[in-house]
Amino acid sequence: MNNEAISGQVHIDRNLITGDSPLAANNLGIVVADELLKQVK
């Protein structure tokens, strides 16, 4: 599998949160923080 469409997107599938490339690092951090806060509430 080769990722040809690098866009920085973040994907959530049940308990797995992942980004499509290093460009997704900032967005990934934001999404993970939001999801963790949802779990705490």
N, CA, C, O and CB atoms as a CASP TS submission, in Angstrom:
PFRMAT TS
TARGET T0000
AUTHOR 0000-0000-0000
METHOD Language model
MODEL 1
PARENT N/A
ATOM      1  N   MET     1       0.848  -1.165   0.000  1.00  0.00           N
ATOM      2  CA  MET     1       0.000   0.000   0.000  1.00  0.00           C
ATOM      3  C   MET     1       0.897   1.232   0.000  1.00  0.00           C
ATOM      4  O   MET     1       1.832   1.331   0.794  1.00  0.00           O
ATOM      5  CB  MET     1      -0.966  -0.005   1.218  1.00  0.00           C
ATOM      6  N   ASN     2       0.611   2.145  -0.873  1.00  0.00           N
ATOM      7  CA  ASN     2       1.396   3.364  -0.984  1.00  0.00           C
ATOM      8  C   ASN     2       0.458   4.561  -0.904  1.00  0.00           C
ATOM      9  O   ASN     2      -0.496   4.663  -1.675  1.00  0.00           O
ATOM     10  CB  ASN     2       2.216   3.385  -2.304  1.00  0.00           C
ATOM     11  N   ASN     3       0.731   5.457   0.024  1.00  0.00           N
ATOM     12  CA  ASN     3      -0.106   6.638   0.204  1.00  0.00           C
ATOM     13  C   ASN     3       0.331   7.713  -0.785  1.00  0.00           C
ATOM     14  O   ASN     3       1.362   8.359  -0.599  1.00  0.00           O
ATOM     15  CB  ASN     3      -0.023   7.163   1.665  1.00  0.00           C
ATOM     16  N   GLU     4      -0.457   7.897  -1.830  1.00  0.00           N
ATOM     17  CA  GLU     4      -0.125   8.885  -2.859  1.00  0.00           C
ATOM     18  C   GLU     4      -0.797  10.233  -2.617  1.00  0.00           C
ATOM     19  O   GLU     4      -0.399  11.238  -3.206  1.00  0.00           O
ATOM     20  CB  GLU     4      -0.521   8.360  -4.223  1.00  0.00           C
ATOM     21  N   ALA     5      -1.811  10.263  -1.757  1.00  0.00           N
ATOM     22  CA  ALA     5      -2.593  11.483  -1.529  1.00  0.00           C
ATOM     23  C   ALA     5      -2.305  12.041  -0.135  1.00  0.00           C
ATOM     24  O   ALA     5      -3.159  11.973   0.749  1.00  0.00           O
ATOM     25  CB  ALA     5      -4.110  11.201  -1.694  1.00  0.00           C
ATOM     26  N   ILE     6      -1.132  12.579   0.057  1.00  0.00           N
ATOM     27  CA  ILE     6      -0.748  13.133   1.352  1.00  0.00           C
ATOM     28  C   ILE     6      -1.396  14.504   1.499  1.00  0.00           C
ATOM     29  O   ILE     6      -1.130  15.425   0.726  1.00  0.00           O
ATOM     30  CB  ILE     6       0.807  13.229   1.492  1.00  0.00           C
ATOM     31  N   SER     7      -2.265  14.616   2.526  1.00  0.00           N
ATOM     32  CA  SER     7      -2.987  15.877   2.693  1.00  0.00           C
ATOM     33  C   SER     7      -3.005  16.367   4.136  1.00  0.00           C
ATOM     34  O   SER     7      -3.471  17.475   4.402  1.00  0.00           O
ATOM     35  CB  SER     7      -4.400  15.723   2.201  1.00  0.00           C
ATOM     36  N   GLY     8      -2.506  15.562   5.070  1.00  0.00           N
ATOM     37  CA  GLY     8      -2.537  15.958   6.471  1.00  0.00           C
ATOM     38  C   GLY     8      -3.832  15.602   7.172  1.00  0.00           C
ATOM     39  O   GLY     8      -4.107  16.107   8.261  1.00  0.00           O
ATOM     40  N   GLN     9      -4.629  14.742   6.564  1.00  0.00           N
ATOM     41  CA  GLN     9      -5.902  14.353   7.156  1.00  0.00           C
ATOM     42  C   GLN     9      -5.696  13.448   8.359  1.00  0.00           C
ATOM     43  O   GLN     9      -4.720  12.703   8.444  1.00  0.00           O
ATOM     44  CB  GLN     9      -6.775  13.659   6.125  1.00  0.00           C
ATOM     45  N   VAL    10      -6.654  13.533   9.298  1.00  0.00           N
ATOM     46  CA  VAL    10      -6.676  12.683  10.480  1.00  0.00           C
ATOM     47  C   VAL    10      -7.923  11.814  10.389  1.00  0.00           C
ATOM     48  O   VAL    10      -8.999  12.293  10.032  1.00  0.00           O
ATOM     49  CB  VAL    10      -6.658  13.530  11.806  1.00  0.00           C
ATOM     50  N   HIS    11      -7.772  10.529  10.715  1.00  0.00           N
ATOM     51  CA  HIS    11      -8.871   9.576  10.617  1.00  0.00           C
ATOM     52  C   HIS    11      -9.130   8.960  11.986  1.00  0.00           C
ATOM     53  O   HIS    11      -8.194   8.618  12.710  1.00  0.00           O
ATOM     54  CB  HIS    11      -8.560   8.476   9.571  1.00  0.00           C
ATOM     55  N   ILE    12     -10.411   8.820  12.336  1.00  0.00           N
ATOM     56  CA  ILE    12     -10.803   8.183  13.592  1.00  0.00           C
ATOM     57  C   ILE    12     -11.628   6.950  13.247  1.00  0.00           C
ATOM     58  O   ILE    12     -12.627   7.047  12.534  1.00  0.00           O
ATOM     59  CB  ILE    12     -11.610   9.169  14.515  1.00  0.00           C
ATOM     60  N   ASP    13     -11.212   5.791  13.753  1.00  0.00           N
ATOM     61  CA  ASP    13     -11.947   4.540  13.579  1.00  0.00           C
ATOM     62  C   ASP    13     -12.007   3.850  14.930  1.00  0.00           C
ATOM     63  O   ASP    13     -11.028   3.251  15.374  1.00  0.00           O
ATOM     64  CB  ASP    13     -11.276   3.617  12.498  1.00  0.00           C
ATOM     65  N   ARG    14     -13.153   3.935  15.578  1.00  0.00           N
ATOM     66  CA  ARG    14     -13.372   3.410  16.925  1.00  0.00           C
ATOM     67  C   ARG    14     -12.318   3.958  17.880  1.00  0.00           C
ATOM     68  O   ARG    14     -12.380   5.137  18.227  1.00  0.00           O
ATOM     69  CB  ARG    14     -13.346   1.867  16.921  1.00  0.00           C
ATOM     70  N   ASN    15     -11.361   3.161  18.315  1.00  0.00           N
ATOM     71  CA  ASN    15     -10.341   3.604  19.272  1.00  0.00           C
ATOM     72  C   ASN    15      -9.005   3.931  18.612  1.00  0.00           C
ATOM     73  O   ASN    15      -8.031   4.222  19.307  1.00  0.00           O
ATOM     74  CB  ASN    15     -10.130   2.542  20.324  1.00  0.00           C
ATOM     75  N   LEU    16      -8.944   3.888  17.299  1.00  0.00           N
ATOM     76  CA  LEU    16      -7.709   4.180  16.568  1.00  0.00           C
ATOM     77  C   LEU    16      -7.804   5.566  15.939  1.00  0.00           C
ATOM     78  O   LEU    16      -8.736   5.857  15.190  1.00  0.00           O
ATOM     79  CB  LEU    16      -7.439   3.103  15.479  1.00  0.00           C
ATOM     80  N   ILE    17      -6.842   6.404  16.247  1.00  0.00           N
ATOM     81  CA  ILE    17      -6.761   7.735  15.641  1.00  0.00           C
ATOM     82  C   ILE    17      -5.412   7.812  14.946  1.00  0.00           C
ATOM     83  O   ILE    17      -4.375   7.598  15.573  1.00  0.00           O
ATOM     84  CB  ILE    17      -6.932   8.893  16.715  1.00  0.00           C
ATOM     85  N   THR    18      -5.421   8.115  13.664  1.00  0.00           N
ATOM     86  CA  THR    18      -4.182   8.118  12.900  1.00  0.00           C
ATOM     87  C   THR    18      -4.185   9.250  11.873  1.00  0.00           C
ATOM     88  O   THR    18      -5.240   9.757  11.492  1.00  0.00           O
ATOM     89  CB  THR    18      -3.978   6.765  12.204  1.00  0.00           C
ATOM     90  N   GLY    19      -3.004   9.631  11.438  1.00  0.00           N
ATOM     91  CA  GLY    19      -2.863  10.652  10.409  1.00  0.00           C
ATOM     92  C   GLY    19      -2.263  10.049   9.156  1.00  0.00           C
ATOM     93  O   GLY    19      -1.597   9.015   9.212  1.00  0.00           O
ATOM     94  N   ASP    20      -2.501  10.696   8.025  1.00  0.00           N
ATOM     95  CA  ASP    20      -2.051  10.124   6.759  1.00  0.00           C
ATOM     96  C   ASP    20      -0.588  10.426   6.430  1.00  0.00           C
ATOM     97  O   ASP    20      -0.036   9.854   5.489  1.00  0.00           O
ATOM     98  CB  ASP    20      -2.918  10.629   5.651  1.00  0.00           C
ATOM     99  N   SER    21       0.041  11.317   7.194  1.00  0.00           N
ATOM    100  CA  SER    21       1.425  11.675   6.904  1.00  0.00           C
ATOM    101  C   SER    21       1.973  12.527   8.047  1.00  0.00           C
ATOM    102  O   SER    21       1.222  12.890   8.952  1.00  0.00           O
ATOM    103  CB  SER    21       1.533  12.431   5.547  1.00  0.00           C
ATOM    104  N   PRO    22       3.258  12.851   8.024  1.00  0.00           N
ATOM    105  CA  PRO    22       3.791  13.768   9.034  1.00  0.00           C
ATOM    106  C   PRO    22       3.104  15.139   9.009  1.00  0.00           C
ATOM    107  O   PRO    22       3.129  15.858  10.008  1.00  0.00           O
ATOM    108  CB  PRO    22       5.286  13.945   8.829  1.00  0.00           C
ATOM    109  N   LEU    23       2.497  15.501   7.892  1.00  0.00           N
ATOM    110  CA  LEU    23       1.764  16.768   7.812  1.00  0.00           C
ATOM    111  C   LEU    23       0.555  16.786   8.751  1.00  0.00           C
ATOM    112  O   LEU    23       0.038  17.856   9.069  1.00  0.00           O
ATOM    113  CB  LEU    23       1.306  17.022   6.375  1.00  0.00           C
ATOM    114  N   ALA    24       0.108  15.624   9.190  1.00  0.00           N
ATOM    115  CA  ALA    24      -1.070  15.521  10.049  1.00  0.00           C
ATOM    116  C   ALA    24      -0.727  15.675  11.528  1.00  0.00           C
ATOM    117  O   ALA    24      -1.626  15.608  12.366  1.00  0.00           O
ATOM    118  CB  ALA    24      -1.759  14.193   9.823  1.00  0.00           C
ATOM    119  N   ALA    25       0.520  15.875  11.871  1.00  0.00           N
ATOM    120  CA  ALA    25       0.941  15.873  13.278  1.00  0.00           C
ATOM    121  C   ALA    25       0.181  16.888  14.128  1.00  0.00           C
ATOM    122  O   ALA    25      -0.298  16.536  15.206  1.00  0.00           O
ATOM    123  CB  ALA    25       2.422  16.155  13.369  1.00  0.00           C
ATOM    124  N   ASN    26       0.058  18.120  13.681  1.00  0.00           N
ATOM    125  CA  ASN    26      -0.630  19.138  14.473  1.00  0.00           C
ATOM    126  C   ASN    26      -2.115  18.806  14.599  1.00  0.00           C
ATOM    127  O   ASN    26      -2.669  18.849  15.698  1.00  0.00           O
ATOM    128  CB  ASN    26      -0.447  20.531  13.841  1.00  0.00           C
ATOM    129  N   ASN    27      -2.757  18.476  13.485  1.00  0.00           N
ATOM    130  CA  ASN    27      -4.174  18.112  13.520  1.00  0.00           C
ATOM    131  C   ASN    27      -4.404  16.868  14.367  1.00  0.00           C
ATOM    132  O   ASN    27      -5.414  16.766  15.064  1.00  0.00           O
ATOM    133  CB  ASN    27      -4.699  17.882  12.104  1.00  0.00           C
ATOM    134  N   LEU    28      -3.486  15.938  14.311  1.00  0.00           N
ATOM    135  CA  LEU    28      -3.600  14.719  15.110  1.00  0.00           C
ATOM    136  C   LEU    28      -3.580  15.056  16.596  1.00  0.00           C
ATOM    137  O   LEU    28      -4.380  14.518  17.362  1.00  0.00           O
ATOM    138  CB  LEU    28      -2.463  13.737  14.767  1.00  0.00           C
ATOM    139  N   GLY    29      -2.690  15.924  17.006  1.00  0.00           N
ATOM    140  CA  GLY    29      -2.634  16.337  18.406  1.00  0.00           C
ATOM    141  C   GLY    29      -3.915  17.000  18.863  1.00  0.00           C
ATOM    142  O   GLY    29      -4.376  16.756  19.978  1.00  0.00           O
ATOM    143  N   ILE    30      -4.496  17.833  18.021  1.00  0.00           N
ATOM    144  CA  ILE    30      -5.751  18.514  18.359  1.00  0.00           C
ATOM    145  C   ILE    30      -6.888  17.506  18.497  1.00  0.00           C
ATOM    146  O   ILE    30      -7.657  17.561  19.456  1.00  0.00           O
ATOM    147  CB  ILE    30      -6.102  19.570  17.288  1.00  0.00           C
ATOM    148  N   VAL    31      -6.993  16.591  17.545  1.00  0.00           N
ATOM    149  CA  VAL    31      -8.068  15.597  17.573  1.00  0.00           C
ATOM    150  C   VAL    31      -7.916  14.667  18.771  1.00  0.00           C
ATOM    151  O   VAL    31      -8.901  14.362  19.443  1.00  0.00           O
ATOM    152  CB  VAL    31      -8.081  14.781  16.270  1.00  0.00           C
ATOM    153  N   VAL    32      -6.703  14.217  19.044  1.00  0.00           N
ATOM    154  CA  VAL    32      -6.471  13.320  20.178  1.00  0.00           C
ATOM    155  C   VAL    32      -6.816  14.012  21.490  1.00  0.00           C
ATOM    156  O   VAL    32      -7.443  13.403  22.357  1.00  0.00           O
ATOM    157  CB  VAL    32      -5.008  12.841  20.199  1.00  0.00           C
ATOM    158  N   ALA    33      -6.422  15.262  21.654  1.00  0.00           N
ATOM    159  CA  ALA    33      -6.749  15.997  22.876  1.00  0.00           C
ATOM    160  C   ALA    33      -8.257  16.113  23.051  1.00  0.00           C
ATOM    161  O   ALA    33      -8.767  15.916  24.154  1.00  0.00           O
ATOM    162  CB  ALA    33      -6.111  17.393  22.853  1.00  0.00           C
ATOM    163  N   ASP    34      -8.975  16.430  21.982  1.00  0.00           N
ATOM    164  CA  ASP    34     -10.438  16.524  22.052  1.00  0.00           C
ATOM    165  C   ASP    34     -11.069  15.188  22.425  1.00  0.00           C
ATOM    166  O   ASP    34     -11.981  15.138  23.250  1.00  0.00           O
ATOM    167  CB  ASP    34     -11.002  17.008  20.716  1.00  0.00           C
ATOM    168  N   GLU    35     -10.586  14.109  21.820  1.00  0.00           N
ATOM    169  CA  GLU    35     -11.142  12.785  22.108  1.00  0.00           C
ATOM    170  C   GLU    35     -10.851  12.362  23.549  1.00  0.00           C
ATOM    171  O   GLU    35     -11.707  11.760  24.199  1.00  0.00           O
ATOM    172  CB  GLU    35     -10.574  11.746  21.131  1.00  0.00           C
ATOM    173  N   LEU    36      -9.661  12.668  24.053  1.00  0.00           N
ATOM    174  CA  LEU    36      -9.341  12.344  25.448  1.00  0.00           C
ATOM    175  C   LEU    36     -10.231  13.119  26.407  1.00  0.00           C
ATOM    176  O   LEU    36     -10.682  12.570  27.413  1.00  0.00           O
ATOM    177  CB  LEU    36      -7.866  12.643  25.746  1.00  0.00           C
ATOM    178  N   LEU    37     -10.486  14.373  26.113  1.00  0.00           N
ATOM    179  CA  LEU    37     -11.365  15.171  26.966  1.00  0.00           C
ATOM    180  C   LEU    37     -12.790  14.626  26.956  1.00  0.00           C
ATOM    181  O   LEU    37     -13.473  14.674  27.978  1.00  0.00           O
ATOM    182  CB  LEU    37     -11.360  16.632  26.515  1.00  0.00           C
ATOM    183  N   LYS    38     -13.245  14.113  25.821  1.00  0.00           N
ATOM    184  CA  LYS    38     -14.577  13.495  25.757  1.00  0.00           C
ATOM    185  C   LYS    38     -14.652  12.271  26.664  1.00  0.00           C
ATOM    186  O   LYS    38     -15.681  12.022  27.291  1.00  0.00           O
ATOM    187  CB  LYS    38     -14.920  13.099  24.306  1.00  0.00           C
ATOM    188  N   GLN    39     -13.559  11.505  26.733  1.00  0.00           N
ATOM    189  CA  GLN    39     -13.528  10.297  27.560  1.00  0.00           C
ATOM    190  C   GLN    39     -13.546  10.626  29.042  1.00  0.00           C
ATOM    191  O   GLN    39     -14.092   9.863  29.838  1.00  0.00           O
ATOM    192  CB  GLN    39     -12.298   9.467  27.234  1.00  0.00           C
ATOM    193  N   VAL    40     -12.959  11.748  29.422  1.00  0.00           N
ATOM    194  CA  VAL    40     -12.865  12.139  30.831  1.00  0.00           C
ATOM    195  C   VAL    40     -14.205  12.656  31.341  1.00  0.00           C
ATOM    196  O   VAL    40     -14.549  12.442  32.504  1.00  0.00           O
ATOM    197  CB  VAL    40     -11.779  13.210  31.021  1.00  0.00           C
ATOM    198  N   LYS    41     -14.959  13.327  30.489  1.00  0.00           N
ATOM    199  CA  LYS    41     -16.241  13.919  30.903  1.00  0.00           C
ATOM    200  C   LYS    41     -17.314  12.908  31.138  1.00  0.00           C
ATOM    201  O   LYS    41     -18.437  13.269  31.489  1.00  0.00           O
ATOM    202  CB  LYS    41     -16.715  14.886  29.886  1.00  0.00           C
TER
END
